[in-house]
Amino acid sequence: MQLLKDDVVLVTGGGSGLGLGVARYCRAEGAEVVIFEISAEKVRQLREEFGPEVLVIQGDVTKLADLRACRAAILERHGRLNALIGAQGIFDGNIPLLQMPEDRLDTLFDEIFHVNVKGYMLCARVFFDLLQATEGAMVLTTSTAAYAADGGGLVYTASKGAIRSLVNQLAFEFAPHVRVNGVAPAGIANSQLSGPRSLGLEGQKQSDIPKDAFLSMFRSLSLLQELPTAEDHGPIYAFLASRHNKIMTGQTVVADQGLLNRAVLKTAG
Ligand SMILES: NC(=O)c1ccc[n+]([C@@H]2O[C@H](COP(=O)([O-])OP(=O)(O)OC[C@H]3O[C@@H](n4cnc5c(N)ncnc54)[C@H](O)[C@@H]3O)[C@@H](O)[C@H]2O)c1
């Protein structure tokens, strides 16, 4: 059985990391995948990897016009949409509030919240009617930062908390037609999660952290003692995006290798 056989699945922010891994997984589960991505270079690479089989659209989730163009392209190519998986996001550089220049806070807040929160809200608005027509699903990406401190700086953490709340409210407003759930990952191998332009950190990527250091931190902190790949997250996203999920809406699955399931930090095992 393929979870997503013949379903059309849109992955926003699918150019690298989590979204790309989930997109690949959804294809393996039988989906017709569409990827929406801001980076021209990643769009080029996606077209090279997938060829004509995957519709790849360049655009910005914070721009209504780009999302409307994406909607039109999906209708033209596929005539329907069964699931929307939101995977875009930017990081705040993990800088404590008191170390941030006061005069950058405004632009930092706007930058992070526009991509991490407004982007999901606009997607929900623009694609609702297509999802309603297929009794489809939305899956949004939050983070363990929405549940516990030190998963990022203050602005990233607040934005991830906001996504958790979006999941609750959208599930309520879109019921019973569209199921809306979230996933809260901890670390993801090969992520290119970028810092904010407003702090001059747009060139900083999670993948810059030496692989071994990141891996050994995860091994020492998470109960499952492994840093998952983006593809490892595929099954949970694919299930929540599929018609096989008849029982969950308004929930966020904490997919953290047991990282948060402890009161005191000691090496597990
Ligand atoms: N990396 C981690 O350890 C981690 C942990 C928990 C949650 N997350 C979340 O997972 C999601 C995916 O992050 P990732 O780690 O795969 O990073 P990533 O940078 O590899 O992937 C995010 C993608 O979103 C794209 N994007 C950014 N702004 C966009 C915009 N305005 N419009 C369209 N696309 C845009 C980026 O170009 C990139 O391709 C994010 O929401 C992130 O907050 C990541």
The ligand as an ORCA input file, in Angstrom:
! r2SCAN-3c Opt
* xyz 0 1
  N      17.083     22.111     11.249
  C      16.588     21.761     12.406
  O      17.306     21.234     13.259
  C      15.135     22.022     12.693
  C      14.609     21.619     13.918
  C      13.264     21.840     14.187
  C      12.457     22.448     13.235
  N      12.990     22.843     12.053
  C      12.099     23.476     11.090
  O      12.047     22.669      9.930
  C      11.689     23.485      8.807
  C      12.654     23.182      7.679
  O      13.941     23.656      8.044
  P      15.274     22.965      7.556
  O      16.056     22.682      8.755
  O      14.956     21.891      6.600
  O      15.983     24.219      6.820
  P      16.302     24.469      5.285
  O      16.811     25.882      5.209
  O      17.185     23.398      4.779
  O      14.875     24.396      4.571
  C      13.963     25.476      4.578
  C      13.640     25.866      3.140
  O      12.698     26.946      3.160
  C      13.071     27.858      2.126
  N      12.501     29.179      2.407
  C      12.958     30.094      3.317
  N      12.223     31.209      3.241
  C      11.281     30.993      2.279
  C      10.257     31.791      1.734
  N      10.039     33.046      2.162
  N       9.484     31.263      0.761
  C       9.702     30.005      0.295
  N      10.677     29.205      0.762
  C      11.462     29.695      1.744
  C      14.597     27.847      2.184
  O      15.190     28.397      1.020
  C      14.871     26.365      2.376
  O      14.979     25.690      1.143
  C      11.738     24.934      9.296
  O      10.422     25.371      9.571
  C      12.540     24.838     10.571
  O      12.228     25.878     11.470
  C      14.303     22.626     11.752
*
